[in-house]
Amino acid sequence: MRIAHCTVALVVFALLTGVGHAQPPAPAQPVDFTVFFKGVAIGVEQVTVARTPLGFTIRGTERIGPPLSMTVRKAEITYSPEWYPLECVIEGSLRDQQIMLHTTVTGTTATSGITQGTAVGHKADEIAPDAVLLPNLFFGAYEALAARLATAKPGDELKAYVPPQAQVAIRVKSIADDRVRTQAALLQIRRFTLEFANPNRPADFELWADSGGRLLRLSVPAQALDVVRSDIASVSSRREPVSRPNDEQVQIPANGFSLAGTLSQPTTRPSPSFRFPALVLVGGSDPTDRDESVAGIPIFGQVASALADSGYVVVRYDKRGVGQSGGRSEATTLADYAEDAVAAVKFLNRRKDVDPRRIALLGYGDGGAVAALAASREGDISALVLVAAPGVSGAALALEQQRHLLALMNIPDAEKQAKIELQEKIQQAVISGNGLDAIPADVRRQTDTPWFRSYLTFDPAKVMKKIDQPVLIVQGELDAQVAPTNADKLETMAKARKGRAGQAVKLVKLAGINHLLVPAKTGDVDEYDRLPDKTVSRTVLSAIETWLKDTMRAR
């Protein structure tokens, strides 16, 4: 018979022979997983891993809706104490067609019997003696992979068997340590980036495992598929790529909701009455979390850690409606985000370990506009740091960015000009409220929002006149998203302020630094994923630390 394949090309893995394997905990506690397709939850699995004197057994059930439409009433996969495969039994259905699979392994021979609807077939395959059994219908089978990957290293080529189809090879591309904070605990995890060695089309995917060798997450980007342990899938959970031993998870009271954040602080306090200077980090325009992570670089996490080492209390927070923060972002404007930044300042103001006269704001990217608005309204802010921040209106910056991207594209000049004219038309319609009907519906849905309108109309020159705090402007000379000319314009605006405010301005430009504040060659966005250095440059951090020390001296 012809054995049908599951339409989802799942990734399969194994471990090299002769290597000792980490073992999951013995207690057979069931664990729930949520299955996502294109970011939408479509089903659940319940998985149990049990250790007995005879070896390991993975059991489970599942119910997954369209487009996969899979049900497993019984899954049972057994291994020897050394994690050698013994047997795989699956009973369930695929798109309402009943399927029963029974595979037994003797040495290097896997013998399978399968019933699919009314068709019955048998098949025998030669496999590696320690191959991982990964039947297509049951994601819980990857628990064996999570345990056996514990001793893998980059460059290993692994083997696995997808009963009753074939053996496949897997390459370990990279391994990274990470952290995930749930409501219950901070989990130390390992992220494995692997390649499914399809002869015609290799495919990358990722697996997360906890410190006990248990599966946390399986992601297959090419299939828009994620299988995530339910505590990790919860909205209250978040990756924590940068963590200090004395970090505090804080709730910042805002306007009718709370902002969830992390407070980083120096490791020691000179005396019980000592009060530290403090800093609030304000993120950019995207729906970013408190770490402002881009291309694998937790920009704010690294900045907060460095500044805490330098003697500052630092708060970074998930934007409203993002991560663990409350509130909604649909009708939020730059002014609303500025209120949130002020709420973070007031939160610090109430802490007994913070000097209320020495609280600064640092705005990064479009967060510079938010920080500037907040500084223009709140007298308790003692200093303002603008990093890679816009020095022109949002409308001008949007056009500037589009021109830069078009310059990199190999398309006719007439087509480039048409795209610029369309962008100008869209922006004018959003600002004026006239002509929106002439904009394509999908574009209108994305652009006709309170935030985008407030962004387009934001003018840093008008806001700067209302700011009387000292201002530091930090700019990477390879920034391709916010051109260095923006920093020059900000400096001119800040120095044009009357009195002492116009004198309390410093501009620092840094050679070889891109928008992500790391060393780069071109600075273009398409270089981000290839950057060898994922650490915020020490030159950036030193510029901020030195200026803050000079500006916010103890009084």
C-alpha angles and dihedrals in degrees: 000000000000108000111218119228124226107254092232108081098220122199119244132200146184142172133248116266122257096030123120114245134219113243128221118237116283099233109099098224115161116240125201124222129192119217117214129193115191088346094306121114108240104165152346139240130198114207133185126191114197130183119207134167087266095055137264131332127194114198132176154137133223144188117194125174132211138352089028096031096189130156127184117191093176133014122172124168121175133197135182120253087268091053095254111151118254112163144352125198123181126175118179146084141275116206091342093308113122116238130188121181127184119177125175125188123211113178104307097342123096113194117192135189117191135183116196113178104310095336120100125193144167131210139177126201136180110235139171111277092240099038117145113241109230112172112193095234099059125056092185087077087079089074086083090053092050091054096045096045089065092096098034121117134199111283096031116135112213137192133223138169125225104201124254096002118060149304116267137192125236127195123207105224102176143347124207135177119231143161134233122193117209128178089266105039152345106260123207107216141179120221116208119197108200139176123225100219099221107171092227103030121015112206131202124222139162136233127191122202130182125231090271094057095255123142116257104166142359117195126185105181095185088060096038085235128145128174109192132180105247097241089054092045092056116110087234091065125085141172112256106197092169120041133166122202093243099040114138124215103221139187115217115203109232134167101314096329141050131254114221114221149155122245114205119193142175115281094239135035116213092221138349090258097046116119121206127216110249143208135202117208115214117199132218134262101282120089090264128163126232094283094057089220117191126169091350094309115120093206098179094039090058094042092050093049093050094047092047088054087053093056105271133124104228129194125195122174144188110258115251111285091016129104112329096345122108127225129069129267102202096093098024121128133193087263090056091051088050089056088054091053090051089050088056090051091051089048090057090044090063096052117102092216094057127080104229090206092059108054117130134187124224115196119192123199110326085355084076088071090050092048091048091052091049093049091050090057106034123068094192091072108096101185141012128216118192114194120187087339128162119262095188135054118288090248092054093046093050090054091044091053093047092051089052093051093046090051088061093052124091098226132119118281090239090058091048091052091049090054091050091050091049090051091051090049092050093048094048091049092050092048097046099031089228124114097022091129090064092058118093110263096240092050092046092054090055099044108031095082134120091242096052091046091052090046094052093049096044110117115190091196092063094045095046091061088064095050117094099170124105110269131213118192117197120187135173111222091219094054106135095177099053106024117226090245086075090066091052090053092048090052092051091049094047093048091050091066116111125257125349093344091070090055096049095077132114130180120199119187117189123206118227095014123124133203091280088059093244132113113276142168103220104005092220120140093242088063094059098089092049097051109128093201114063095176126102106250118263088225090063093048094045092052091053095043094048094048094046091050091052095042102042102042117166112270 
